[in-house]
Amino acid sequence: MKGVAVMSFSRGPKEPVPEVDTNVWSCTSEDCSGWMRESYSFEEEPECPLCKSSMKQEVRVLPELK
C-alpha cells in the first residue's frame, strides 16, 4: 500500500479490570436506556440527562474505577 503508514504499539499484556457491584441510577422510561453511576450524580434524585424522565436506583456489575 503506497503512501499509507501503519503503526503498531505494544505495551505488553494488560491486567484485567476487576468488576464490582456498583450503585447506579437507571432511567424509568422504557424508550430510554440511560443510566449513571450514583457517585457521579449531584442530585438526591436525579432526572435522566437524556430524556428528563425520573430515575431509579439499581446495582450493576461494572468495571471498577479508581
Secondary structure as GFF3:
##gff-version 3
##sequence-region A 1 66
A	DSSP	beta_strand	19	27	.	.	.	ID=ss1
A	DSSP	beta_strand	35	37	.	.	.	ID=ss2
A	DSSP	three_ten_helix	38	40	.	.	.	ID=ss3
A	DSSP	beta_strand	55	63	.	.	.	ID=ss4
###
